[in-house]
Amino acid sequence: MPSSQIIMQKPFLPPVWLPQAVWISLWKYYAYTQFCLPGPARSIPEPLVQLAVDRGYRIVGENKPPWCSWDLPLIYSYIQDVYWNVGFLRYYELKQVPNFLLAAPVAILVFWATWTYMTTHPWLCLTLGLRRNKNSKTIEKSNPGFLSPQVFVYLVHAVFLLLFGGLCMHVQVLTRFLASSTPVVYWFPAYLLQDQELLLRSLGTMPWKPLVEDSPSRQKVPRNSIMGLLYNWKTCSPVTRYILGYFLTYWLLGLLLHCNFLPWT
């Protein structure tokens, strides 16, 4: 779909986040009742007890963990802090350099998208979209698709996720974190391909072809633009090669490594 055909709709939020918030709250309340409130003793298999001892886990029925005395007793925050070492700049260690390299492409992509948008709409970004320029309608018509002023809110969301994930999370999950949370990761590469790849424009003007040789003349499908770029790989621009190469490599390595329980995200 061309970037100019992207349709923005105002989301109706309550039905989306309310069930998830209720489920998470119930899960945390259940953990509170199990670890922080008195209850009947439970018989725990010896292998699980030994595993807990070896790894420093807490067992239900023992002394109350520290998080039970917090003003807001949240088990998940305690697990992230104690067991996962999640926190501001905690992951910035020399041994984590490979994980930073793994997350670098998607971080560069979002940074590049932000820079492109900011240089196109400096006034919109400086005013956070709260004050419209007199020529806002003209700008919106002249910049459809990714550079439309309507995309600003999505870009702010993407930048926030990038900063939060890069500074406070395990950085190796940054790719899937952004890929599942913001459309900018997909919109901006599509914009780059349509804006800079001349071959893609020529493929878009080619006539349609039948699905199979014996199909009726009315049953036609358009050529696959991505396959057309792959077939003409040598003539593609460097930007196109980088984009397609990254997405295809990440997809292929992800299938091979993750399915074999090897480190990947």
N, C-alpha and C positions, 0 to 999 in steps of 0.2 A: 504494500500500500504506500503511495507517495506520501511524503511528510506533510504536504499541503492538505491531505485528506484526513489528518488526525483530528478526531472529534473530542473536544473537551466537554465533560459534563460535571456538574457540581455533585459531589458524592453526598449521599444521605447516610451520615455516619452512624447514628445510634444502632441500627440493626446489624452493622458490621462489627463494631468493637464490643458491644454489650455482651453477647454470648461468650466471647473470649475472656472478657474481664470477669464475668461471673465464674467461669470454669477455673481460671487461675486463682481467684479468691477462695473458692471452695477447696482447691488442692492445698493451698497454704494454710487454710484453717484446719484441714485434716492433719497436716504435719504438726501443727501446734498442739492439737489434742493428743497426738501420739507421743511427742517428745517432752511437752511442757506440763501436761496435766496428769495427775495420778490415775493409774488404771491397773487392771489385773495383769499379773505376770504372764509372760508368753514363753512358750518353749521354742527356742531357736536352734536349728540344726547346728551341730558342732562345726562343720566346714564353713558355714557362714560366720559363725563367731570368730573362728580363726582368721578368716579373710578380713574381718573388721579390725581385729587386733593388728594384723600385719600392715594394714594400710591406714591405720589411725582413724577408722570410722567409728561413729557412735552407735550404740545399740539401744533400742527402745527399752526403757525400764531402768537404765543407769542414771547417773546424776544428770541434772538438767544442763543442757548446753548453754553457753553464754547468751545466745540470741534470744532465749526465752525471757530474759530480763530487760530486753530492749523496749523502748517506748513503743516502737512498731515492730513486733517480733516477726520478721520475715525470714524463713529458712533459706530461700533462694539467694538472698543477699549474703547470708553467712556462708553458703556453699561456694559462691563465686569468690568471696574474699579469702577463705581459709584453704579450700581444696583446689580451686582453679587459678588462684593468684590473679584475679581480674581486678583491674583498677587503673587509675590514671598513670600512664607512662610505665607501668610495671612490666610491660612486655618489651621494653626497649633495652635489650641485652644483645651482646655480640653473638651469642649462639642462635638468636632468632633471625639473623640476617637472611637465611634461605626463605623463611616465611614472609619476610618483607618483600623479597624479590617475587614471590608467588603472587602477592597482592598488588605489586607495583602497576601492572597493566591497567587494571580497573580503576586504580586511584588516578593514574595519569589520564585516563579517559574522562573521568568526572571533572578533573581539574581543567582539562582542555575544553570540555563543554562549557564550564563556568567562565573561562577566559574569553571564549568566542562570544558567549552571550553578553558578558559585561562590556566588551568592546563595541558590540553592536547597539546595546541599549544602556549607556552609562547613566543617563538621567533616571531611567526606570529603576536601575539597581541602587543608585544613591538614595532615592526617595522610598525604596522598598515597595514600589508600586502604589504608594498611597496618594501620590499626586500625579495626575495624568498631564502629559504635555498637550498643548493645543493641537498638535499634529498627530495625536495618538491614533486616530482612525486611519490616517494616511500611512503611518508606520505599520499598523496591523495589516493593512492591505498589501503593503510592499514587502512585508516579511512574514509570509505564511509558514506553516509547519513549525519546525523547531525554534526558529527565531521569532515566533509570535509572542507578543507580550503575555498571552495567556499561559505560556510555559514557565513564566517566572516563578510561580509558586512551587512548581515541581522541581525547579533547579535549586531553590532554597532548601527544599526538603532533602535533595540529594547531597548538597554540601554539608548539611547538618549530619546526615548519616555517615558521610565520609570522615568528618572530623571526629565524631563520637566513636566510630569503629576504629579509626586509626590511632586514637589516643587512649582509649579506655578498654578495648576488647582484645581478644586474641586475634592478631592481625591476619592470620591465615584464613579466617572465616570471612574476611572483608568482601571477597568476590561474591560468594553466595548471599551474603548479607545485603549487598547493594543490588545484585541481580534479582532478588526476590522482593525488593522493597521500593525500587524506583524505576520508572520507565525511561529515565534519561540514559541509562546504560544501553538501551536499544535505539532510542530516538536519535541520539547524536551520531552513532555510526551510520545509521540510515541516511541522516542528513549529509554526512561527509561523502558517502558513496554517490548520492544523487547530485551533490554540488560539484564534486571534483572528478568523478569518473565519466569521461566522455564515452567510453564503451558502453556503459549502462544506458546512456541516452539513446545510443544507436540500437541497442537491443530492444529498447522499449518501443521503437518505431517499426520493428520487424513485423511482418504479417503473422497471424496465428496459424498453427498447424493442427491437423487432426490428432486426436489422442492415440489412435492406432490406425493401421493402414486400412482396415475394413470398417472403420467407423463411418456413420453417415456424415455428410458434409456439414450438417448443422452442429454436430457435437465437436466443438473445438475448444482447446484450452490454450492460454498464452504460454509462451516460452518461459522457462524458469530463469529469471535474471541471474540468480546466484550461480546456477550451473553454467550459464553462459560466461560469467566472469571466470569461473574455474577452468573452463575449456580454453579461454584466452588469457591464461595466467601471465604469460610472458609480456603481453601488451598492456596489462593493467598498470595503473599508477602505483607508486610506492605506498600511498596511503591505503589503497584498496588491498594491496598484498598484506600490509600489517594487520588490517582489521580482519580480513578473512582468515589469515594465518593464525591469528590469536584465538579467534572463536573456534575454529576447527581443531586446532591443537589442544585447546583446553577441553573441548568435548571428547576428543579421542583419548587423551591421557586420563581424563576423568573416568571414562568407562573402564579402561584397562587397570588403573591403579585402585580406584575406590571399590570396584567389584571384587578385587583380590585382597581387600582389607589392608591396603598399603596407604601411607599418608597422602591424603589429598582432600580437597574441599571443593 
